[in-house]
Amino acid sequence: MRPVILWFRRNLRLADNAALIAAAESGQRIIAVYVLDQQDIGGASRWWLHHSLASLDHDLTKLGADLVLRSGKPEQVLPDLARESGATSIYYACRYEPESRRQEQAMRAALRDRLSIHEFGDSLLQDPTRVLTAKESPYRVFTPYWKAASATGEPPEPRPVPASISFDQRALPSLQLDELNLLPSTPDWAGGLRDTWTPGELGALQRIDELESIVQHYDARRDRPDMDATSRLSPHLHFGEISVRQVWHSVRKLDIRLRATAGTEALLRQLYWREFSSYLLFHFPTLPDKPLRSEFELFPWSESASHLRAWQQGMTGYPIVDAGMRQLWATGWMHNRVRMIAASFLVKDLLIPWREGAAWFLDTLVDADLASNSASWQWVAGCGTDAAPFFRIFNPALQGQKFDPHGDYVRRWVPELAESGDADYPAPVVDHAMARRRALEAYQLIRGMRTSKHAPFSSGSSSSSLPP
């Protein structure tokens, strides 16, 4: 009997894996393969991917299988593997990034006449083509989308690892995991990541087991960075070490048992915000590069390298911003409320283009998801489909007082403030009141230019173009 190919992508798990389940139910021998597809992923994500693949390989080995590792363009690598193995079919989970969709189209074209192709929508609760307005157009605002998506009913119950899986036993050429060069070399900056995270399906399931204590107080505490009050499931969901269906049903069961309705509803809403980001990227594939509100192409951004560097290094002189940026560098993660504060500060106080912030987050976050990252940065910058208005400008000092009222979060990540007062801490890089006025003037400028006959500023214009 000829084998079938199971192409692992962002579904690095055995349980509730639709492609794996279907391949197992075919009764044919399975070749499990992962292709490092050369899409640009950041350093923190590469570190996570290394350990997630190691975990998957360990789990497959216990089932008597080898994980074949290849590197290159899937539309070239997979046909080569099909020729080598004589495979009859390929099973895989769809992805929604523009480059991933292009790869799938090219792969289908390369294999269409030789293999049967089985694809599964496995990373979302809803197919992005199913939830549309009455005019058959995509939603552009989250709340109506959330209501429409929720009204379609509960997602299917997650399915366990198949009881019987037949794997192909031939020795096929494979790279060693270290040959993928996913880990940092010198210097090794990943110590904080190792201390913070357990990548892989087992680590994801452990997070699920901890949800009960989170859900009970989630609605009241989720905006407090000084408390361990969020699920921290985002990197596990991003790499598909656990399915969003597993999380959804785990939360619903806790809702029934604990009657913690406010917490569960708030957490499920967050799952749908993740869903909405992928939905936007699917329908608006320029989301990572272009503002969805076109007038922001005219915005007179600043190009201050020193201000960008101060923000990246957590040396802006604003404690809540700096605490978040240092947490990010140390652990590959930042509390969501602080992400909004830090992003608002970069875009509105410093007038640095949102794309610069998005690029830094993609490189440093272990949960660096192109859809969520792009949608969230556009939301903060006021240029997305469901945008917070640009003129909503966070005061970082007041935000720190509100969400870190005792200063515990700041003292943890900016220890020089606790140890020596402000003696070793930098002065603010900008005055917030002045920066706020400057940002509002810039916003009024592009609003006026929408109907002006004057030549617009380019997106690379410096702040010197602003009115005095």
DOLOZA-753672 format. One record per residue (C-alpha): chain; residue in one letter; residue number from 1; x, y, z. Coordinates in nm, 4 decimals. Example, Ala and Ser with C-alpha at 12.3 -4.5 7.8 and 13.67 -1.06 7.14 Angstrom:
# residues 2
 chain resn resi        X        Y        Z
     A    A    1   1.2300  -0.4500   0.7800
     A    S    2   1.3670  -0.1060   0.7140
END
This chain:
# residues 468
 chain resn resi        X        Y        Z
     A    M    1   0.0000   0.0000   0.0000
     A    R    2   0.1375   0.3403  -0.0960
     A    P    3   0.1714   0.6035   0.1787
     A    V    4   0.0164   0.9461   0.2281
     A    I    5   0.1880   1.2694   0.3306
     A    L    6   0.0810   1.4550   0.6448
     A    W    7   0.2161   1.8084   0.6138
     A    F    8   0.2456   1.9684   0.9583
     A    R    9   0.2239   2.3466   0.9559
     A    R   10   0.0813   2.5624   1.2371
     A    N   11  -0.0859   2.2527   1.3823
     A    L   12   0.2022   2.1039   1.5813
     A    R   13  -0.0091   1.8675   1.7913
     A    L   14  -0.1608   1.5208   1.7852
     A    A   15  -0.4985   1.5810   1.9536
     A    D   16  -0.7827   1.7465   1.7620
     A    N   17  -0.5703   1.7664   1.4481
     A    A   18  -0.8147   1.7340   1.1576
     A    A   19  -0.5481   1.6547   0.8979
     A    L   20  -0.3917   1.3836   1.1164
     A    I   21  -0.7315   1.2328   1.1986
     A    A   22  -0.8332   1.2173   0.8326
     A    A   23  -0.4983   1.0693   0.7284
     A    A   24  -0.5280   0.8042   1.0000
     A    E   25  -0.8851   0.7228   0.8956
     A    S   26  -0.7657   0.6635   0.5384
     A    G   27  -0.5998   0.3465   0.6662
     A    Q   28  -0.2817   0.4234   0.4721
     A    R   29   0.0677   0.4602   0.6091
     A    I   30   0.1526   0.8185   0.7020
     A    I   31   0.4703   1.0156   0.6324
     A    A   32   0.4826   1.3069   0.8764
     A    V   33   0.6747   1.6082   0.7427
     A    Y   34   0.7456   1.9641   0.8474
     A    V   35   0.8823   2.2114   0.5933
     A    L   36   1.0607   2.5234   0.7172
     A    D   37   0.9091   2.7399   0.4481
     A    Q   38   1.1414   3.0410   0.4559
     A    Q   39   0.8703   3.2847   0.5580
     A    D   40   1.0232   3.5619   0.7618
     A    I   41   0.9740   3.4825   1.1311
     A    G   42   1.1387   3.6586   1.4214
     A    G   43   1.4037   3.5356   1.6585
     A    A   44   1.1693   3.4603   1.9485
     A    S   45   0.9321   3.2663   1.7226
     A    R   46   1.2218   3.0695   1.5784
     A    W   47   1.3281   2.9724   1.9321
     A    W   48   0.9733   2.8571   2.0092
     A    L   49   0.9433   2.6669   1.6811
     A    H   50   1.2613   2.4709   1.7537
     A    H   51   1.1270   2.3474   2.0852
     A    S   52   0.7763   2.2882   1.9510
     A    L   53   0.9163   2.0682   1.6730
     A    A   54   1.1294   1.8826   1.9282
     A    S   55   0.8168   1.8186   2.1343
     A    L   56   0.6189   1.6984   1.8319
     A    D   57   0.9024   1.4714   1.7220
     A    H   58   0.9178   1.3232   2.0735
     A    D   59   0.5421   1.2549   2.0704
     A    L   60   0.5581   1.0977   1.7234
     A    T   61   0.8539   0.8808   1.8241
     A    K   62   0.6428   0.7306   2.1019
     A    L   63   0.3943   0.6290   1.8331
     A    G   64   0.6678   0.4719   1.6227
     A    A   65   0.7035   0.7532   1.3689
     A    D   66   0.9774   0.9853   1.2509
     A    L   67   0.9173   1.3532   1.1742
     A    V   68   1.0774   1.4282   0.8390
     A    L   69   1.2275   1.7782   0.8388
     A    R   70   1.2859   1.9659   0.5151
     A    S   71   1.3582   2.3288   0.4294
     A    G   72   1.2585   2.5292   0.1237
     A    K   73   0.9543   2.6218  -0.0780
     A    P   74   0.6699   2.3781  -0.0035
     A    E   75   0.5607   2.3811  -0.3672
     A    Q   76   0.9025   2.2331  -0.4510
     A    V   77   0.9790   2.0271  -0.1396
     A    L   78   0.6466   1.8415  -0.1233
     A    P   79   0.6441   1.7234  -0.4871
     A    D   80   0.9997   1.5984  -0.4325
     A    L   81   0.8861   1.4058  -0.1244
     A    A   82   0.5904   1.2633  -0.3187
     A    R   83   0.8250   1.1350  -0.5901
     A    E   84   1.0636   0.9834  -0.3340
     A    S   85   0.7909   0.8067  -0.1382
     A    G   86   0.5325   0.7224  -0.4036
     A    A   87   0.2646   0.8920  -0.1921
     A    T   88  -0.0918   0.8990  -0.3191
     A    S   89  -0.2370   1.1836  -0.1103
     A    I   90  -0.1431   1.4860   0.0966
     A    Y   91  -0.3248   1.6097   0.4078
     A    Y   92  -0.2671   1.9548   0.5588
     A    A   93  -0.4251   2.2435   0.7481
     A    C   94  -0.4880   2.5729   0.5702
     A    R   95  -0.3200   2.8930   0.6776
     A    Y   96  -0.4442   3.2449   0.6150
     A    E   97  -0.1338   3.4612   0.5671
     A    P   98  -0.0969   3.5878   0.2079
     A    E   99   0.2313   3.4028   0.1506
     A    S  100   0.0905   3.0803   0.2967
     A    R  101  -0.2129   3.1013   0.0684
     A    R  102   0.0186   3.1555  -0.2289
     A    Q  103   0.2209   2.8501  -0.1253
     A    E  104  -0.0938   2.6374  -0.1011
     A    Q  105  -0.2069   2.7457  -0.4470
     A    A  106   0.1351   2.6709  -0.5969
     A    M  107   0.1559   2.3363  -0.4160
     A    R  108  -0.1916   2.2336  -0.5358
     A    A  109  -0.0962   2.3239  -0.8926
     A    A  110   0.2236   2.1197  -0.8674
     A    L  111   0.0528   1.8108  -0.7206
     A    R  112  -0.2998   1.8245  -0.8648
     A    D  113  -0.2435   1.5656  -1.1380
     A    R  114  -0.0466   1.3265  -0.9169
     A    L  115  -0.1929   1.3255  -0.5643
     A    S  116  -0.5331   1.3669  -0.4076
     A    I  117  -0.5302   1.6793  -0.1946
     A    H  118  -0.7115   1.7077   0.1391
     A    E  119  -0.7088   2.0455   0.3147
     A    F  120  -0.8679   2.1407   0.6459
     A    G  121  -0.9604   2.4690   0.8118
     A    D  122  -0.8010   2.3798   1.1407
     A    S  123  -0.6731   2.6952   1.3083
     A    L  124  -0.9930   2.8990   1.3461
     A    L  125  -1.3412   2.8564   1.4867
     A    Q  126  -1.4949   2.9893   1.1651
     A    D  127  -1.4063   2.9735   0.7985
     A    P  128  -1.3373   3.3410   0.7048
     A    T  129  -1.5623   3.3093   0.3986
     A    R  130  -1.8679   3.2066   0.6033
     A    V  131  -1.9238   3.5135   0.8227
     A    L  132  -2.0311   3.8007   0.5981
     A    T  133  -2.2697   4.0948   0.6149
     A    A  134  -2.6136   4.0929   0.4549
     A    K  135  -2.4466   4.2461   0.1485
     A    E  136  -2.2018   3.9520   0.1302
     A    S  137  -1.9081   4.1753   0.2228
     A    P  138  -1.6636   4.1248   0.5118
     A    Y  139  -1.7310   4.2869   0.8459
     A    R  140  -1.5047   4.5804   0.9245
     A    V  141  -1.5990   4.6271   1.2920
     A    F  142  -1.5382   4.3684   1.5609
     A    T  143  -1.8624   4.3688   1.7623
     A    P  144  -2.0968   4.2991   1.4682
     A    Y  145  -1.8535   4.0332   1.3487
     A    W  146  -1.8434   3.8744   1.6939
     A    K  147  -2.2212   3.8648   1.7169
     A    A  148  -2.2574   3.7142   1.3698
     A    A  149  -1.9850   3.4561   1.4266
     A    S  150  -2.1227   3.3600   1.7688
     A    A  151  -2.4702   3.3169   1.6204
     A    T  152  -2.3493   3.0335   1.3955
     A    G  153  -2.3433   2.8028   1.6988
     A    E  154  -2.0819   2.6197   1.8988
     A    P  155  -1.7738   2.4822   1.7259
     A    P  156  -1.7439   2.1028   1.7009
     A    E  157  -1.6195   1.9155   2.0060
     A    P  158  -1.2450   1.8531   1.9894
     A    R  159  -1.1402   1.5020   1.8937
     A    P  160  -0.8715   1.2939   2.0675
     A    V  161  -0.5588   1.1455   1.9158
     A    P  162  -0.6665   0.8623   1.6826
     A    A  163  -0.6586   0.5244   1.8540
     A    S  164  -0.4885   0.3672   1.5545
     A    I  165  -0.2331   0.5378   1.3310
     A    S  166  -0.0187   0.3565   1.0760
     A    F  167   0.3101   0.5314   0.9987
     A    D  168   0.5410   0.4640   0.7073
     A    Q  169   0.8584   0.2984   0.8325
     A    R  170   1.0982   0.3717   0.5471
     A    A  171   1.3954   0.5951   0.6193
     A    L  172   1.3505   0.9104   0.4153
     A    P  173   1.6143   1.1851   0.3959
     A    S  174   1.5596   1.4386   0.6724
     A    L  175   1.7427   1.7330   0.8195
     A    Q  176   1.8353   1.7229   1.1846
     A    L  177   1.6480   1.9764   1.3946
     A    D  178   1.9670   2.1728   1.4687
     A    E  179   2.0266   2.2055   1.0951
     A    L  180   1.7240   2.4324   1.0698
     A    N  181   1.9279   2.6911   1.2658
     A    L  182   1.6322   2.8148   1.4660
     A    L  183   1.8141   2.8783   1.7946
     A    P  184   2.0280   3.1846   1.8738
     A    S  185   2.3999   3.1219   1.8666
     A    T  186   2.6164   3.3943   2.0175
     A    P  187   2.5060   3.5700   2.2248
     A    D  188   2.2461   3.3332   2.3671
     A    W  189   1.9658   3.5748   2.4546
     A    A  190   1.7012   3.3073   2.5186
     A    G  191   1.7602   3.2383   2.8892
     A    G  192   1.4495   3.4302   2.9949
     A    L  193   1.2405   3.2452   2.7378
     A    R  194   1.3602   2.9094   2.8690
     A    D  195   1.2736   3.0145   3.2246
     A    T  196   0.9255   3.1341   3.1267
     A    W  197   0.7835   2.8883   2.8729
     A    T  198   0.7304   2.5196   2.7976
     A    P  199   0.6687   2.4977   2.4208
     A    G  200   0.4863   2.1963   2.2821
     A    E  201   0.1537   2.0201   2.3174
     A    L  202   0.2205   1.9131   2.6758
     A    G  203   0.2969   2.2713   2.7788
     A    A  204  -0.0245   2.3860   2.6102
     A    L  205  -0.2328   2.1261   2.7942
     A    Q  206  -0.0749   2.2366   3.1220
     A    R  207  -0.1913   2.5903   3.0485
     A    I  208  -0.5424   2.4579   2.9887
     A    D  209  -0.5317   2.2865   3.3280
     A    E  210  -0.4572   2.6263   3.4869
     A    L  211  -0.7555   2.7992   3.3284
     A    E  212  -0.9877   2.7469   3.6244
     A    S  213  -0.8002   2.9896   3.8481
     A    I  214  -0.7778   3.2383   3.5594
     A    V  215  -1.1423   3.2268   3.4489
     A    Q  216  -1.2904   3.2994   3.7925
     A    H  217  -1.1352   3.6472   3.8016
     A    Y  218  -1.0528   3.7062   3.4363
     A    D  219  -1.2968   3.9889   3.3699
     A    A  220  -1.1849   4.1848   3.6773
     A    R  221  -0.8092   4.1211   3.6623
     A    R  222  -0.7129   4.0707   3.2980
     A    D  223  -0.6000   4.4350   3.2621
     A    R  224  -0.3645   4.4149   3.5614
     A    P  225  -0.0060   4.3412   3.4527
     A    D  226   0.1004   4.3108   3.8170
     A    M  227  -0.1132   3.9948   3.8463
     A    D  228  -0.0778   3.6561   3.6774
     A    A  229  -0.4349   3.6836   3.5518
     A    T  230  -0.4253   3.5928   3.1805
     A    S  231  -0.4192   3.2551   3.0093
     A    R  232  -0.0851   3.2962   2.8262
     A    L  233  -0.2169   3.0541   2.5672
     A    S  234  -0.1380   3.2811   2.2711
     A    P  235   0.1940   3.1204   2.1640
     A    H  236   0.0500   2.7705   2.2007
     A    L  237  -0.2467   2.8716   1.9839
     A    H  238  -0.0217   3.0424   1.7320
     A    F  239   0.1854   2.7297   1.6732
     A    G  240  -0.1196   2.5049   1.6896
     A    E  241   0.0050   2.3070   1.9900
     A    I  242  -0.3532   2.3209   2.1056
     A    S  243  -0.6595   2.3893   1.8938
     A    V  244  -0.8835   2.6888   1.9445
     A    R  245  -1.1719   2.4382   1.9723
     A    Q  246  -1.0016   2.2790   2.2733
     A    V  247  -0.9687   2.6175   2.4410
     A    W  248  -1.3243   2.7221   2.3553
     A    H  249  -1.4810   2.4068   2.4960
     A    S  250  -1.2572   2.4094   2.8044
     A    V  251  -1.3750   2.7617   2.8824
     A    R  252  -1.7397   2.6710   2.8214
     A    K  253  -1.7170   2.3725   3.0582
     A    L  254  -1.5711   2.5982   3.3260
     A    D  255  -1.8555   2.8428   3.2672
     A    I  256  -2.1097   2.5694   3.3345
     A    R  257  -1.9287   2.4330   3.6387
     A    L  258  -1.8173   2.7585   3.8016
     A    R  259  -2.0922   2.9871   3.6734
     A    A  260  -1.8182   3.2419   3.6138
     A    T  261  -2.0087   3.3992   3.3274
     A    A  262  -1.8312   3.7366   3.3214
     A    G  263  -1.4888   3.5742   3.3092
     A    T  264  -1.5761   3.3151   3.0499
     A    E  265  -1.7521   3.5629   2.8230
     A    A  266  -1.4528   3.7971   2.8399
     A    L  267  -1.2124   3.5139   2.7568
     A    L  268  -1.4261   3.3849   2.4697
     A    R  269  -1.4411   3.7387   2.3349
     A    Q  270  -1.0611   3.7393   2.3282
     A    L  271  -1.0669   3.4184   2.1238
     A    Y  272  -1.2939   3.5902   1.8766
     A    W  273  -1.0658   3.8956   1.8645
     A    R  274  -0.7906   3.6553   1.7551
     A    E  275  -1.0359   3.5126   1.5046
     A    F  276  -1.1259   3.8589   1.3743
     A    S  277  -0.7601   3.9409   1.3125
     A    S  278  -0.7197   3.6371   1.0864
     A    Y  279  -1.0501   3.7244   0.9216
     A    L  280  -0.9215   4.0737   0.8424
     A    L  281  -0.5929   3.9428   0.7048
     A    F  282  -0.7806   3.6967   0.4838
     A    H  283  -1.0084   3.9637   0.3380
     A    F  284  -0.7532   4.2481   0.3407
     A    P  285  -0.4162   4.0872   0.2600
     A    T  286  -0.2328   4.4232   0.2604
     A    L  287  -0.3051   4.4543   0.6356
     A    P  288   0.0623   4.4137   0.7432
     A    D  289   0.1845   4.6856   0.5075
     A    K  290  -0.0827   4.9446   0.4383
     A    P  291  -0.3244   5.1316   0.6650
     A    L  292  -0.6804   5.0261   0.5992
     A    R  293  -0.7897   5.3872   0.6397
     A    S  294  -0.6148   5.5280   0.3355
     A    E  295  -0.5793   5.8837   0.4688
     A    F  296  -0.3112   5.7552   0.7063
     A    E  297  -0.0832   5.7087   0.4045
     A    L  298  -0.0490   6.0877   0.4301
     A    F  299   0.0473   6.0932   0.7972
     A    P  300   0.3649   6.2950   0.8703
     A    W  301   0.5508   6.0349   1.0740
     A    S  302   0.8784   6.1018   1.2480
     A    E  303   1.1869   5.8951   1.1673
     A    S  304   1.3777   5.9434   1.4930
     A    A  305   1.6160   5.6495   1.5253
     A    S  306   1.7098   5.7507   1.8794
     A    H  307   1.3472   5.7561   1.9944
     A    L  308   1.2798   5.4177   1.8330
     A    R  309   1.5877   5.2711   2.0007
     A    A  310   1.4882   5.4122   2.3416
     A    W  311   1.1464   5.2517   2.3044
     A    Q  312   1.2913   4.9160   2.1968
     A    Q  313   1.5337   4.9131   2.4897
     A    G  314   1.2811   5.0214   2.7523
     A    M  315   1.4582   5.3515   2.8161
     A    T  316   1.1899   5.6097   2.7355
     A    G  317   1.1658   5.7532   3.0860
     A    Y  318   0.8035   5.6378   3.1188
     A    P  319   0.8043   5.3464   3.3680
     A    I  320   0.4975   5.1508   3.2498
     A    V  321   0.6183   5.1655   2.8880
     A    D  322   0.9720   5.0645   2.9801
     A    A  323   0.8543   4.7826   3.2063
     A    G  324   0.6567   4.6358   2.9173
     A    M  325   0.9403   4.6615   2.6688
     A    R  326   1.1842   4.4988   2.9105
     A    Q  327   0.9370   4.2208   2.9893
     A    L  328   0.9099   4.1644   2.6145
     A    W  329   1.2857   4.1388   2.5653
     A    A  330   1.3353   3.9127   2.8668
     A    T  331   1.0441   3.6719   2.8179
     A    G  332   0.9221   3.7091   2.4591
     A    W  333   0.5833   3.8233   2.5858
     A    M  334   0.4140   4.1374   2.7136
     A    H  335   0.0884   4.1815   2.9007
     A    N  336  -0.1859   4.2853   2.6582
     A    R  337  -0.2828   4.6058   2.8388
     A    V  338   0.0811   4.7137   2.8409
     A    R  339   0.1120   4.6269   2.4712
     A    M  340  -0.1596   4.8854   2.4037
     A    I  341   0.0101   5.1462   2.6241
     A    A  342   0.3540   5.0866   2.4708
     A    A  343   0.2148   5.0860   2.1165
     A    S  344   0.0182   5.4059   2.1724
     A    F  345   0.3292   5.5733   2.3122
     A    L  346   0.5383   5.4792   2.0082
     A    V  347   0.2807   5.5881   1.7520
     A    K  348   0.1279   5.8923   1.9205
     A    D  349   0.3872   6.0319   2.1629
     A    L  350   0.6877   5.9600   1.9420
     A    L  351   0.5112   5.9648   1.6013
     A    I  352   0.7096   5.6572   1.4950
     A    P  353   0.5306   5.4655   1.2140
     A    W  354   0.3214   5.1768   1.3416
     A    R  355   0.4999   4.9441   1.0989
     A    E  356   0.8222   4.9931   1.2993
     A    G  357   0.6486   4.8789   1.6162
     A    A  358   0.4845   4.5881   1.4385
     A    A  359   0.8221   4.4746   1.3012
     A    W  360   0.9815   4.4851   1.6487
     A    F  361   0.6968   4.2837   1.8003
     A    L  362   0.7185   4.0266   1.5197
     A    D  363   1.0843   3.9765   1.6008
     A    T  364   1.0589   3.9647   1.9801
     A    L  365   0.7225   3.8037   2.0648
     A    V  366   0.6924   3.4276   2.1034
     A    D  367   0.3270   3.4679   1.9983
     A    A  368   0.4179   3.6845   1.6972
     A    D  369   0.1179   3.6190   1.4756
     A    L  370   0.1089   3.8222   1.1540
     A    A  371  -0.2686   3.8691   1.1621
     A    S  372  -0.3057   3.9593   1.5303
     A    N  373   0.0036   4.1777   1.5277
     A    S  374  -0.0979   4.3734   1.2187
     A    A  375  -0.4614   4.4175   1.3196
     A    S  376  -0.3724   4.5248   1.6725
     A    W  377  -0.1108   4.7793   1.5642
     A    Q  378  -0.3532   4.9300   1.3149
     A    W  379  -0.6182   4.9389   1.5881
     A    V  380  -0.3892   5.1294   1.8236
     A    A  381  -0.2706   5.3603   1.5452
     A    G  382  -0.6304   5.4456   1.4542
     A    C  383  -0.5881   5.3405   1.0924
     A    G  384  -0.7524   4.9971   1.0952
     A    T  385  -1.1042   4.8826   1.0179
     A    D  386  -1.2159   4.8698   1.3810
     A    A  387  -0.9902   5.1471   1.4952
     A    A  388  -0.9694   5.3208   1.8258
     A    P  389  -0.9731   5.6851   1.7126
     A    F  390  -0.6286   5.8368   1.6730
     A    F  391  -0.7197   6.1189   1.9085
     A    R  392  -0.7582   5.8677   2.1929
     A    I  393  -0.4062   5.9135   2.3277
     A    F  394  -0.3065   5.7270   2.6415
     A    N  395  -0.1320   5.9234   2.9151
     A    P  396   0.1356   5.6678   3.0157
     A    A  397   0.1660   5.8008   3.3706
     A    L  398  -0.2083   5.7759   3.4347
     A    Q  399  -0.2224   5.4343   3.2677
     A    G  400   0.0494   5.3116   3.5018
     A    Q  401  -0.1362   5.4414   3.8055
     A    K  402  -0.4608   5.2810   3.6929
     A    F  403  -0.3391   4.9349   3.5928
     A    D  404  -0.0303   4.8976   3.8154
     A    P  405  -0.1625   5.0860   4.1175
     A    H  406   0.1002   4.9620   4.3636
     A    G  407   0.3903   4.9772   4.1185
     A    D  408   0.4693   4.6059   4.1518
     A    Y  409   0.4919   4.5465   3.7767
     A    V  410   0.7187   4.8455   3.7225
     A    R  411   0.9482   4.7558   4.0127
     A    R  412   0.9890   4.4034   3.8756
     A    W  413   1.0979   4.5117   3.5296
     A    V  414   1.2558   4.8508   3.6063
     A    P  415   1.4429   4.7585   3.9246
     A    E  416   1.6581   5.0745   3.9269
     A    L  417   1.3486   5.2719   4.0281
     A    A  418   1.3033   5.0517   4.3347
     A    E  419   1.6729   5.0402   4.4221
     A    S  420   1.7859   5.3989   4.3727
     A    G  421   1.4814   5.6112   4.3082
     A    D  422   1.5290   5.7833   3.9761
     A    A  423   1.9062   5.8325   3.9977
     A    D  424   1.9859   5.5740   3.7285
     A    Y  425   1.6668   5.6115   3.5279
     A    P  426   1.6498   5.8226   3.2102
     A    A  427   1.4518   6.1432   3.1820
     A    P  428   1.1425   6.1234   2.9581
     A    V  429   1.2373   6.1312   2.5904
     A    V  430   0.9392   6.3601   2.5207
     A    D  431   0.7000   6.5663   2.7277
     A    H  432   0.3653   6.3895   2.7043
     A    A  433   0.1547   6.7075   2.6963
     A    M  434   0.3655   6.8496   2.4119
     A    A  435   0.3665   6.5141   2.2294
     A    R  436  -0.0106   6.4916   2.2582
     A    R  437  -0.0567   6.8358   2.1026
     A    R  438   0.1846   6.7449   1.8233
     A    A  439   0.0019   6.4192   1.7484
     A    L  440  -0.3380   6.5914   1.7366
     A    E  441  -0.2002   6.8576   1.5014
     A    A  442  -0.0692   6.5816   1.2731
     A    Y  443  -0.4057   6.4097   1.2774
     A    Q  444  -0.5901   6.7317   1.1950
     A    L  445  -0.3451   6.7839   0.9128
     A    I  446  -0.4292   6.4568   0.7364
     A    R  447  -0.7999   6.5086   0.7947
     A    G  448  -0.7749   6.8405   0.6138
     A    M  449  -0.5584   6.6979   0.3381
     A    R  450  -0.8194   6.4432   0.2371
     A    T  451  -0.9998   6.7207   0.0538
     A    S  452  -0.7021   6.9512  -0.0049
     A    K  453  -0.5584   7.0106  -0.3500
     A    H  454  -0.2102   7.0470  -0.2046
     A    A  455   0.0447   6.7686  -0.2512
     A    P  456   0.0288   6.5255   0.0414
     A    F  457   0.3125   6.4354   0.2694
     A    S  458   0.4671   6.0966   0.2055
     A    S  459   0.4488   5.8383   0.4822
     A    G  460   0.8188   5.9005   0.5409
     A    S  461   0.7897   6.2735   0.6112
     A    S  462   0.9619   6.3906   0.9264
     A    S  463   0.8010   6.5694   1.2152
     A    S  464   0.9628   6.8911   1.0955
     A    S  465   0.6788   6.9081   0.8403
     A    L  466   0.4282   6.9674   1.1180
     A    P  467   0.2853   7.3139   1.1735
     A    P  468   0.4521   7.5076   1.4585
END
